[in-house]
Amino acid sequence: MIKHIAMWRLKLEDGDTRESVFAVIRETIAAQRGRIPGLLESEAGLNFSTSSKALDVVVYTVFTDREALQGYHAHPVHMETRARMDRYLSSGCMVDYEVA
């Protein structure tokens, strides 16, 4: 099993709030469920920490194996997700790891 965690700092446009942008992200991540082979779980969270090291949003996903994660990155549904969300993301980082 593979766990994929992405964390982002948000880029807000005029009229946006962290909460309104997060609602788009949460809805978009949820829309992937059941549409990408090997994607077992997904969730998004809005950070409440005020630390200077804190990022705004985390996305947690679980895949059956490394091949499923690789397929996810190229899958048309994930491309739709990126097209919808990337305009709100200024920077980020990710971790992929395997569990037994």
Biopython code that builds the backbone (N, CA, C, O; Angstrom):
import numpy as np
from Bio.PDB.StructureBuilder import StructureBuilder

atoms = [
    (1, "MET", "N", (0.845, -1.168, 0.000)),
    (1, "MET", "CA", (0.000, 0.000, 0.000)),
    (1, "MET", "C", (0.898, 1.243, 0.000)),
    (1, "MET", "O", (1.929, 1.283, 0.672)),
    (2, "ILE", "N", (0.485, 2.244, -0.764)),
    (2, "ILE", "CA", (1.234, 3.492, -0.898)),
    (2, "ILE", "C", (0.404, 4.642, -0.330)),
    (2, "ILE", "O", (-0.792, 4.756, -0.595)),
    (3, "LYS", "N", (1.062, 5.483, 0.450)),
    (3, "LYS", "CA", (0.418, 6.705, 0.946)),
    (3, "LYS", "C", (1.099, 7.892, 0.284)),
    (3, "LYS", "O", (2.326, 7.974, 0.225)),
    (4, "HIS", "N", (0.286, 8.799, -0.209)),
    (4, "HIS", "CA", (0.747, 9.985, -0.934)),
    (4, "HIS", "C", (0.173, 11.191, -0.209)),
    (4, "HIS", "O", (-1.044, 11.339, -0.099)),
    (5, "ILE", "N", (1.055, 12.054, 0.286)),
    (5, "ILE", "CA", (0.630, 13.236, 1.025)),
    (5, "ILE", "C", (1.173, 14.466, 0.321)),
    (5, "ILE", "O", (2.373, 14.571, 0.070)),
    (6, "ALA", "N", (0.286, 15.390, 0.005)),
    (6, "ALA", "CA", (0.674, 16.655, -0.623)),
    (6, "ALA", "C", (0.227, 17.789, 0.295)),
    (6, "ALA", "O", (-0.876, 17.769, 0.841)),
    (7, "MET", "N", (1.107, 18.777, 0.452)),
    (7, "MET", "CA", (0.797, 19.945, 1.282)),
    (7, "MET", "C", (1.079, 21.194, 0.468)),
    (7, "MET", "O", (2.086, 21.274, -0.236)),
    (8, "TRP", "N", (0.176, 22.178, 0.568)),
    (8, "TRP", "CA", (0.289, 23.363, -0.270)),
    (8, "TRP", "C", (0.093, 24.647, 0.513)),
    (8, "TRP", "O", (-0.613, 24.689, 1.521)),
    (9, "ARG", "N", (0.727, 25.670, 0.030)),
    (9, "ARG", "CA", (0.439, 27.044, 0.451)),
    (9, "ARG", "C", (-0.508, 27.599, -0.617)),
    (9, "ARG", "O", (-0.270, 27.440, -1.814)),
    (10, "LEU", "N", (-1.566, 28.241, -0.175)),
    (10, "LEU", "CA", (-2.571, 28.744, -1.110)),
    (10, "LEU", "C", (-2.199, 30.112, -1.662)),
    (10, "LEU", "O", (-1.518, 30.911, -1.020)),
    (11, "LYS", "N", (-2.672, 30.345, -2.875)),
    (11, "LYS", "CA", (-2.553, 31.645, -3.543)),
    (11, "LYS", "C", (-3.986, 32.144, -3.722)),
    (11, "LYS", "O", (-4.737, 31.609, -4.537)),
    (12, "LEU", "N", (-4.355, 33.151, -2.973)),
    (12, "LEU", "CA", (-5.726, 33.661, -3.018)),
    (12, "LEU", "C", (-5.842, 34.786, -4.027)),
    (12, "LEU", "O", (-4.979, 35.662, -4.100)),
    (13, "GLU", "N", (-6.914, 34.757, -4.805)),
    (13, "GLU", "CA", (-7.225, 35.818, -5.752)),
    (13, "GLU", "C", (-8.244, 36.754, -5.109)),
    (13, "GLU", "O", (-8.779, 36.448, -4.044)),
    (14, "ASP", "N", (-8.510, 37.867, -5.733)),
    (14, "ASP", "CA", (-9.479, 38.830, -5.191)),
    (14, "ASP", "C", (-10.796, 38.141, -4.865)),
    (14, "ASP", "O", (-11.368, 37.435, -5.696)),
    (15, "GLY", "N", (-11.262, 38.356, -3.650)),
    (15, "GLY", "CA", (-12.538, 37.794, -3.236)),
    (15, "GLY", "C", (-12.442, 36.393, -2.652)),
    (15, "GLY", "O", (-13.409, 35.918, -2.056)),
    (16, "ASP", "N", (-11.307, 35.716, -2.805)),
    (16, "ASP", "CA", (-11.138, 34.375, -2.260)),
    (16, "ASP", "C", (-10.825, 34.435, -0.775)),
    (16, "ASP", "O", (-10.206, 35.385, -0.296)),
    (17, "THR", "N", (-11.254, 33.426, -0.064)),
    (17, "THR", "CA", (-10.834, 33.198, 1.308)),
    (17, "THR", "C", (-10.211, 31.808, 1.371)),
    (17, "THR", "O", (-10.429, 30.983, 0.484)),
    (18, "ARG", "N", (-9.445, 31.556, 2.410)),
    (18, "ARG", "CA", (-8.889, 30.209, 2.581)),
    (18, "ARG", "C", (-10.013, 29.180, 2.575)),
    (18, "ARG", "O", (-9.879, 28.113, 1.976)),
    (19, "GLU", "N", (-11.105, 29.496, 3.231)),
    (19, "GLU", "CA", (-12.223, 28.557, 3.349)),
    (19, "GLU", "C", (-12.903, 28.303, 2.013)),
    (19, "GLU", "O", (-13.261, 27.166, 1.705)),
    (20, "SER", "N", (-13.083, 29.354, 1.216)),
    (20, "SER", "CA", (-13.753, 29.155, -0.078)),
    (20, "SER", "C", (-12.870, 28.363, -1.036)),
    (20, "SER", "O", (-13.364, 27.519, -1.783)),
    (21, "VAL", "N", (-11.578, 28.629, -1.016)),
    (21, "VAL", "CA", (-10.659, 27.870, -1.869)),
    (21, "VAL", "C", (-10.574, 26.431, -1.382)),
    (21, "VAL", "O", (-10.563, 25.504, -2.192)),
    (22, "PHE", "N", (-10.512, 26.233, -0.066)),
    (22, "PHE", "CA", (-10.473, 24.875, 0.461)),
    (22, "PHE", "C", (-11.721, 24.096, 0.076)),
    (22, "PHE", "O", (-11.628, 22.900, -0.201)),
    (23, "ALA", "N", (-12.876, 24.728, 0.052)),
    (23, "ALA", "CA", (-14.109, 24.041, -0.349)),
    (23, "ALA", "C", (-13.989, 23.500, -1.768)),
    (23, "ALA", "O", (-14.450, 22.393, -2.048)),
    (24, "VAL", "N", (-13.379, 24.264, -2.660)),
    (24, "VAL", "CA", (-13.146, 23.802, -4.035)),
    (24, "VAL", "C", (-12.195, 22.603, -4.028)),
    (24, "VAL", "O", (-12.440, 21.607, -4.709)),
    (25, "ILE", "N", (-11.125, 22.702, -3.268)),
    (25, "ILE", "CA", (-10.144, 21.618, -3.203)),
    (25, "ILE", "C", (-10.777, 20.350, -2.638)),
    (25, "ILE", "O", (-10.621, 19.271, -3.209)),
    (26, "ARG", "N", (-11.483, 20.475, -1.529)),
    (26, "ARG", "CA", (-12.117, 19.306, -0.906)),
    (26, "ARG", "C", (-13.099, 18.635, -1.860)),
    (26, "ARG", "O", (-13.108, 17.410, -1.983)),
    (27, "GLU", "N", (-13.918, 19.424, -2.531)),
    (27, "GLU", "CA", (-14.894, 18.888, -3.490)),
    (27, "GLU", "C", (-14.185, 18.200, -4.659)),
    (27, "GLU", "O", (-14.605, 17.133, -5.105)),
    (28, "THR", "N", (-13.117, 18.811, -5.148)),
    (28, "THR", "CA", (-12.388, 18.270, -6.295)),
    (28, "THR", "C", (-11.691, 16.965, -5.939)),
    (28, "THR", "O", (-11.705, 16.020, -6.728)),
    (29, "ILE", "N", (-11.088, 16.903, -4.770)),
    (29, "ILE", "CA", (-10.438, 15.667, -4.315)),
    (29, "ILE", "C", (-11.480, 14.571, -4.120)),
    (29, "ILE", "O", (-11.251, 13.429, -4.519)),
    (30, "ALA", "N", (-12.603, 14.893, -3.523)),
    (30, "ALA", "CA", (-13.667, 13.904, -3.309)),
    (30, "ALA", "C", (-14.201, 13.364, -4.633)),
    (30, "ALA", "O", (-14.593, 12.199, -4.710)),
    (31, "ALA", "N", (-14.221, 14.186, -5.665)),
    (31, "ALA", "CA", (-14.750, 13.774, -6.976)),
    (31, "ALA", "C", (-13.863, 12.733, -7.663)),
    (31, "ALA", "O", (-14.292, 12.102, -8.629)),
    (32, "GLN", "N", (-12.643, 12.549, -7.181)),
    (32, "GLN", "CA", (-11.760, 11.527, -7.772)),
    (32, "GLN", "C", (-12.118, 10.114, -7.309)),
    (32, "GLN", "O", (-11.823, 9.135, -7.995)),
    (33, "ARG", "N", (-12.754, 10.018, -6.142)),
    (33, "ARG", "CA", (-13.043, 8.705, -5.547)),
    (33, "ARG", "C", (-13.901, 7.855, -6.478)),
    (33, "ARG", "O", (-14.914, 8.304, -7.013)),
    (34, "GLY", "N", (-13.460, 6.617, -6.649)),
    (34, "GLY", "CA", (-14.188, 5.676, -7.489)),
    (34, "GLY", "C", (-13.971, 5.867, -8.973)),
    (34, "GLY", "O", (-14.558, 5.144, -9.778)),
    (35, "ARG", "N", (-13.136, 6.827, -9.356)),
    (35, "ARG", "CA", (-12.930, 7.116, -10.775)),
    (35, "ARG", "C", (-11.500, 6.857, -11.233)),
    (35, "ARG", "O", (-11.212, 6.930, -12.428)),
    (36, "ILE", "N", (-10.600, 6.557, -10.298)),
    (36, "ILE", "CA", (-9.200, 6.316, -10.643)),
    (36, "ILE", "C", (-8.816, 4.948, -10.097)),
    (36, "ILE", "O", (-8.883, 4.728, -8.888)),
    (37, "PRO", "N", (-8.415, 4.025, -10.970)),
    (37, "PRO", "CA", (-8.043, 2.684, -10.509)),
    (37, "PRO", "C", (-6.915, 2.731, -9.473)),
    (37, "PRO", "O", (-5.924, 3.443, -9.634)),
    (38, "GLY", "N", (-7.100, 1.958, -8.419)),
    (38, "GLY", "CA", (-6.079, 1.840, -7.392)),
    (38, "GLY", "C", (-6.109, 2.908, -6.326)),
    (38, "GLY", "O", (-5.368, 2.807, -5.348)),
    (39, "LEU", "N", (-6.944, 3.939, -6.472)),
    (39, "LEU", "CA", (-7.096, 4.967, -5.441)),
    (39, "LEU", "C", (-8.081, 4.442, -4.403)),
    (39, "LEU", "O", (-9.266, 4.278, -4.696)),
    (40, "LEU", "N", (-7.595, 4.178, -3.194)),
    (40, "LEU", "CA", (-8.411, 3.573, -2.153)),
    (40, "LEU", "C", (-9.064, 4.589, -1.227)),
    (40, "LEU", "O", (-10.209, 4.410, -0.812)),
    (41, "GLU", "N", (-8.336, 5.657, -0.902)),
    (41, "GLU", "CA", (-8.832, 6.666, 0.036)),
    (41, "GLU", "C", (-8.327, 8.033, -0.397)),
    (41, "GLU", "O", (-7.277, 8.150, -1.030)),
    (42, "SER", "N", (-9.082, 9.056, -0.050)),
    (42, "SER", "CA", (-8.611, 10.429, -0.259)),
    (42, "SER", "C", (-9.338, 11.359, 0.692)),
    (42, "SER", "O", (-10.527, 11.195, 0.965)),
    (43, "GLU", "N", (-8.603, 12.335, 1.188)),
    (43, "GLU", "CA", (-9.212, 13.369, 2.020)),
    (43, "GLU", "C", (-8.359, 14.620, 1.936)),
    (43, "GLU", "O", (-7.176, 14.562, 1.599)),
    (44, "ALA", "N", (-8.969, 15.740, 2.243)),
    (44, "ALA", "CA", (-8.268, 17.022, 2.261)),
    (44, "ALA", "C", (-8.556, 17.701, 3.587)),
    (44, "ALA", "O", (-9.645, 17.569, 4.145)),
    (45, "GLY", "N", (-7.566, 18.429, 4.085)),
    (45, "GLY", "CA", (-7.739, 19.135, 5.350)),
    (45, "GLY", "C", (-7.200, 20.550, 5.263)),
    (45, "GLY", "O", (-6.206, 20.809, 4.584)),
    (46, "LEU", "N", (-7.864, 21.460, 5.953)),
    (46, "LEU", "CA", (-7.444, 22.855, 6.031)),
    (46, "LEU", "C", (-6.712, 23.042, 7.353)),
    (46, "LEU", "O", (-7.277, 22.786, 8.417)),
    (47, "ASN", "N", (-5.478, 23.481, 7.297)),
    (47, "ASN", "CA", (-4.635, 23.643, 8.472)),
    (47, "ASN", "C", (-5.125, 24.799, 9.344)),
    (47, "ASN", "O", (-5.464, 25.866, 8.833)),
    (48, "PHE", "N", (-5.160, 24.586, 10.653)),
    (48, "PHE", "CA", (-5.516, 25.664, 11.576)),
    (48, "PHE", "C", (-4.305, 26.210, 12.326)),
    (48, "PHE", "O", (-4.436, 27.150, 13.110)),
    (49, "SER", "N", (-3.127, 25.629, 12.092)),
    (49, "SER", "CA", (-1.916, 26.090, 12.767)),
    (49, "SER", "C", (-1.523, 27.476, 12.275)),
    (49, "SER", "O", (-1.679, 27.793, 11.096)),
    (50, "THR", "N", (-1.017, 28.292, 13.179)),
    (50, "THR", "CA", (-0.554, 29.636, 12.816)),
    (50, "THR", "C", (0.975, 29.714, 12.768)),
    (50, "THR", "O", (1.532, 30.807, 12.665)),
    (51, "SER", "N", (1.645, 28.586, 12.840)),
    (51, "SER", "CA", (3.107, 28.549, 12.788)),
    (51, "SER", "C", (3.611, 29.120, 11.463)),
    (51, "SER", "O", (2.973, 28.943, 10.425)),
    (52, "SER", "N", (4.735, 29.792, 11.499)),
    (52, "SER", "CA", (5.315, 30.326, 10.262)),
    (52, "SER", "C", (5.747, 29.209, 9.325)),
    (52, "SER", "O", (5.932, 29.446, 8.131)),
    (53, "LYS", "N", (5.908, 28.007, 9.838)),
    (53, "LYS", "CA", (6.300, 26.855, 9.017)),
    (53, "LYS", "C", (5.092, 26.123, 8.424)),
    (53, "LYS", "O", (5.254, 25.225, 7.597)),
    (54, "ALA", "N", (3.905, 26.499, 8.840)),
    (54, "ALA", "CA", (2.701, 25.785, 8.444)),
    (54, "ALA", "C", (2.309, 26.089, 7.000)),
    (54, "ALA", "O", (2.428, 27.221, 6.532)),
    (55, "LEU", "N", (1.843, 25.059, 6.312)),
    (55, "LEU", "CA", (1.215, 25.225, 5.004)),
    (55, "LEU", "C", (-0.294, 25.260, 5.211)),
    (55, "LEU", "O", (-0.774, 25.007, 6.316)),
    (56, "ASP", "N", (-1.037, 25.569, 4.169)),
    (56, "ASP", "CA", (-2.481, 25.793, 4.305)),
    (56, "ASP", "C", (-3.334, 24.535, 4.198)),
    (56, "ASP", "O", (-4.298, 24.372, 4.945)),
    (57, "VAL", "N", (-2.982, 23.648, 3.275)),
    (57, "VAL", "CA", (-3.845, 22.515, 2.943)),
    (57, "VAL", "C", (-3.014, 21.243, 2.840)),
    (57, "VAL", "O", (-1.871, 21.265, 2.382)),
    (58, "VAL", "N", (-3.604, 20.145, 3.270)),
    (58, "VAL", "CA", (-3.002, 18.829, 3.071)),
    (58, "VAL", "C", (-4.003, 17.949, 2.331)),
    (58, "VAL", "O", (-5.208, 18.013, 2.573)),
    (59, "VAL", "N", (-3.475, 17.123, 1.423)),
    (59, "VAL", "CA", (-4.279, 16.102, 0.754)),
    (59, "VAL", "C", (-3.610, 14.761, 1.030)),
    (59, "VAL", "O", (-2.416, 14.581, 0.792)),
    (60, "TYR", "N", (-4.399, 13.837, 1.531)),
    (60, "TYR", "CA", (-3.919, 12.504, 1.912)),
    (60, "TYR", "C", (-4.617, 11.496, 1.018)),
    (60, "TYR", "O", (-5.845, 11.465, 0.953)),
    (61, "THR", "N", (-3.838, 10.668, 0.325)),
    (61, "THR", "CA", (-4.415, 9.635, -0.532)),
    (61, "THR", "C", (-3.700, 8.310, -0.284)),
    (61, "THR", "O", (-2.535, 8.282, 0.113)),
    (62, "VAL", "N", (-4.413, 7.221, -0.523)),
    (62, "VAL", "CA", (-3.879, 5.880, -0.357)),
    (62, "VAL", "C", (-4.113, 5.116, -1.657)),
    (62, "VAL", "O", (-5.198, 5.165, -2.236)),
    (63, "PHE", "N", (-3.072, 4.406, -2.106)),
    (63, "PHE", "CA", (-3.117, 3.643, -3.354)),
    (63, "PHE", "C", (-2.747, 2.191, -3.092)),
    (63, "PHE", "O", (-2.068, 1.874, -2.116)),
    (64, "THR", "N", (-3.201, 1.324, -3.972)),
    (64, "THR", "CA", (-2.918, -0.097, -3.827)),
    (64, "THR", "C", (-1.427, -0.399, -3.933)),
    (64, "THR", "O", (-0.903, -1.232, -3.192)),
    (65, "ASP", "N", (-0.741, 0.282, -4.860)),
    (65, "ASP", "CA", (0.674, 0.010, -5.079)),
    (65, "ASP", "C", (1.315, 1.173, -5.837)),
    (65, "ASP", "O", (0.639, 2.145, -6.173)),
    (66, "ARG", "N", (2.612, 1.074, -6.102)),
    (66, "ARG", "CA", (3.334, 2.147, -6.785)),
    (66, "ARG", "C", (2.818, 2.376, -8.198)),
    (66, "ARG", "O", (2.789, 3.508, -8.681)),
    (67, "GLU", "N", (2.415, 1.304, -8.853)),
    (67, "GLU", "CA", (1.891, 1.446, -10.210)),
    (67, "GLU", "C", (0.594, 2.251, -10.212)),
    (67, "GLU", "O", (0.365, 3.052, -11.119)),
    (68, "ALA", "N", (-0.249, 2.046, -9.212)),
    (68, "ALA", "CA", (-1.496, 2.814, -9.120)),
    (68, "ALA", "C", (-1.195, 4.294, -8.894)),
    (68, "ALA", "O", (-1.859, 5.155, -9.472)),
    (69, "LEU", "N", (-0.201, 4.596, -8.057)),
    (69, "LEU", "CA", (0.182, 5.994, -7.845)),
    (69, "LEU", "C", (0.709, 6.606, -9.139)),
    (69, "LEU", "O", (0.365, 7.738, -9.480)),
    (70, "GLN", "N", (1.531, 5.866, -9.848)),
    (70, "GLN", "CA", (2.064, 6.357, -11.118)),
    (70, "GLN", "C", (0.933, 6.600, -12.120)),
    (70, "GLN", "O", (0.938, 7.604, -12.833)),
    (71, "GLY", "N", (-0.025, 5.689, -12.171)),
    (71, "GLY", "CA", (-1.176, 5.846, -13.059)),
    (71, "GLY", "C", (-2.047, 7.031, -12.675)),
    (71, "GLY", "O", (-2.607, 7.702, -13.542)),
    (72, "TYR", "N", (-2.160, 7.286, -11.394)),
    (72, "TYR", "CA", (-2.934, 8.419, -10.877)),
    (72, "TYR", "C", (-2.405, 9.735, -11.430)),
    (72, "TYR", "O", (-3.179, 10.587, -11.867)),
    (73, "HIS", "N", (-1.097, 9.900, -11.410)),
    (73, "HIS", "CA", (-0.507, 11.157, -11.865)),
    (73, "HIS", "C", (-0.780, 11.431, -13.350)),
    (73, "HIS", "O", (-0.797, 12.586, -13.776)),
    (74, "ALA", "N", (-0.992, 10.376, -14.127)),
    (74, "ALA", "CA", (-1.253, 10.540, -15.562)),
    (74, "ALA", "C", (-2.743, 10.404, -15.919)),
    (74, "ALA", "O", (-3.120, 10.629, -17.069)),
    (75, "HIS", "N", (-3.574, 10.048, -14.966)),
    (75, "HIS", "CA", (-4.979, 9.767, -15.243)),
    (75, "HIS", "C", (-5.737, 11.047, -15.612)),
    (75, "HIS", "O", (-5.497, 12.095, -15.013)),
    (76, "PRO", "N", (-6.651, 10.974, -16.594)),
    (76, "PRO", "CA", (-7.421, 12.147, -17.005)),
    (76, "PRO", "C", (-8.207, 12.815, -15.865)),
    (76, "PRO", "O", (-8.345, 14.038, -15.854)),
    (77, "VAL", "N", (-8.717, 12.042, -14.922)),
    (77, "VAL", "CA", (-9.447, 12.632, -13.791)),
    (77, "VAL", "C", (-8.496, 13.460, -12.930)),
    (77, "VAL", "O", (-8.863, 14.533, -12.449)),
    (78, "HIS", "N", (-7.284, 12.966, -12.738)),
    (78, "HIS", "CA", (-6.298, 13.746, -11.978)),
    (78, "HIS", "C", (-5.889, 14.995, -12.756)),
    (78, "HIS", "O", (-5.638, 16.040, -12.156)),
    (79, "MET", "N", (-5.820, 14.901, -14.060)),
    (79, "MET", "CA", (-5.517, 16.085, -14.869)),
    (79, "MET", "C", (-6.627, 17.132, -14.728)),
    (79, "MET", "O", (-6.345, 18.330, -14.684)),
    (80, "GLU", "N", (-7.885, 16.687, -14.656)),
    (80, "GLU", "CA", (-9.006, 17.605, -14.409)),
    (80, "GLU", "C", (-8.847, 18.272, -13.043)),
    (80, "GLU", "O", (-9.080, 19.472, -12.893)),
    (81, "THR", "N", (-8.451, 17.483, -12.063)),
    (81, "THR", "CA", (-8.225, 18.007, -10.716)),
    (81, "THR", "C", (-7.168, 19.093, -10.743)),
    (81, "THR", "O", (-7.366, 20.176, -10.192)),
    (82, "ARG", "N", (-6.046, 18.805, -11.382)),
    (82, "ARG", "CA", (-4.964, 19.782, -11.467)),
    (82, "ARG", "C", (-5.418, 21.055, -12.176)),
    (82, "ARG", "O", (-5.094, 22.161, -11.743)),
    (83, "ALA", "N", (-6.163, 20.897, -13.256)),
    (83, "ALA", "CA", (-6.625, 22.067, -14.007)),
    (83, "ALA", "C", (-7.529, 22.949, -13.144)),
    (83, "ALA", "O", (-7.514, 24.173, -13.274)),
    (84, "ARG", "N", (-8.295, 22.340, -12.284)),
    (84, "ARG", "CA", (-9.218, 23.107, -11.437)),
    (84, "ARG", "C", (-8.507, 23.750, -10.241)),
    (84, "ARG", "O", (-8.881, 24.843, -9.817)),
    (85, "MET", "N", (-7.489, 23.082, -9.698)),
    (85, "MET", "CA", (-6.896, 23.526, -8.440)),
    (85, "MET", "C", (-5.590, 24.300, -8.570)),
    (85, "MET", "O", (-5.298, 25.135, -7.713)),
    (86, "ASP", "N", (-4.811, 24.059, -9.588)),
    (86, "ASP", "CA", (-3.462, 24.624, -9.656)),
    (86, "ASP", "C", (-3.423, 26.146, -9.541)),
    (86, "ASP", "O", (-2.444, 26.694, -9.034)),
    (87, "ARG", "N", (-4.447, 26.829, -9.992)),
    (87, "ARG", "CA", (-4.440, 28.301, -9.926)),
    (87, "ARG", "C", (-4.466, 28.808, -8.489)),
    (87, "ARG", "O", (-4.114, 29.960, -8.234)),
    (88, "TYR", "N", (-4.881, 27.957, -7.545)),
    (88, "TYR", "CA", (-4.948, 28.343, -6.141)),
    (88, "TYR", "C", (-3.694, 27.985, -5.343)),
    (88, "TYR", "O", (-3.608, 28.311, -4.159)),
    (89, "LEU", "N", (-2.717, 27.318, -5.971)),
    (89, "LEU", "CA", (-1.570, 26.797, -5.243)),
    (89, "LEU", "C", (-0.319, 27.600, -5.563)),
    (89, "LEU", "O", (0.055, 27.731, -6.729)),
    (90, "SER", "N", (0.330, 28.136, -4.536)),
    (90, "SER", "CA", (1.547, 28.913, -4.781)),
    (90, "SER", "C", (2.799, 28.082, -4.591)),
    (90, "SER", "O", (3.786, 28.296, -5.294)),
    (91, "SER", "N", (2.789, 27.138, -3.660)),
    (91, "SER", "CA", (3.934, 26.266, -3.444)),
    (91, "SER", "C", (3.469, 25.043, -2.672)),
    (91, "SER", "O", (2.359, 25.008, -2.140)),
    (92, "GLY", "N", (4.326, 24.053, -2.620)),
    (92, "GLY", "CA", (3.953, 22.859, -1.882)),
    (92, "GLY", "C", (5.075, 21.852, -1.797)),
    (92, "GLY", "O", (6.183, 22.074, -2.285)),
    (93, "CYS", "N", (4.759, 20.744, -1.167)),
    (93, "CYS", "CA", (5.688, 19.623, -1.071)),
    (93, "CYS", "C", (4.867, 18.354, -0.970)),
    (93, "CYS", "O", (3.665, 18.396, -0.708)),
    (94, "MET", "N", (5.528, 17.223, -1.180)),
    (94, "MET", "CA", (4.818, 15.952, -1.106)),
    (94, "MET", "C", (5.721, 14.862, -0.599)),
    (94, "MET", "O", (6.946, 14.954, -0.679)),
    (95, "VAL", "N", (5.096, 13.820, -0.072)),
    (95, "VAL", "CA", (5.797, 12.638, 0.389)),
    (95, "VAL", "C", (5.015, 11.426, -0.095)),
    (95, "VAL", "O", (3.790, 11.381, 0.014)),
    (96, "ASP", "N", (5.734, 10.446, -0.631)),
    (96, "ASP", "CA", (5.168, 9.147, -0.990)),
    (96, "ASP", "C", (5.905, 8.093, -0.181)),
    (96, "ASP", "O", (7.135, 8.089, -0.135)),
    (97, "TYR", "N", (5.159, 7.204, 0.453)),
    (97, "TYR", "CA", (5.817, 6.135, 1.190)),
    (97, "TYR", "C", (4.995, 4.869, 1.162)),
    (97, "TYR", "O", (3.785, 4.894, 0.939)),
    (98, "GLU", "N", (5.676, 3.764, 1.393)),
    (98, "GLU", "CA", (5.052, 2.453, 1.306)),
    (98, "GLU", "C", (4.880, 1.875, 2.706)),
    (98, "GLU", "O", (5.763, 1.992, 3.555)),
    (99, "VAL", "N", (3.729, 1.252, 2.929)),
    (99, "VAL", "CA", (3.466, 0.570, 4.186)),
    (99, "VAL", "C", (3.079, -0.875, 3.895)),
    (99, "VAL", "O", (2.541, -1.194, 2.835)),
    (100, "ALA", "N", (3.364, -1.728, 4.854)),
    (100, "ALA", "CA", (3.073, -3.164, 4.666)),
    (100, "ALA", "C", (1.596, -3.430, 4.851)),
    (100, "ALA", "O", (1.155, -4.573, 4.733)),
]
sb = StructureBuilder()
sb.init_structure("model")
sb.init_model(0)
sb.init_chain("A")
sb.init_seg("    ")
for serial, (resi, resn, name, xyz) in enumerate(atoms, 1):
    if name == "N":
        sb.init_residue(resn, " ", resi, " ")
    sb.init_atom(name, np.array(xyz, "f"), 0.0, 1.0, " ", f" {name:<3s}", serial, name[0])
structure = sb.get_structure()
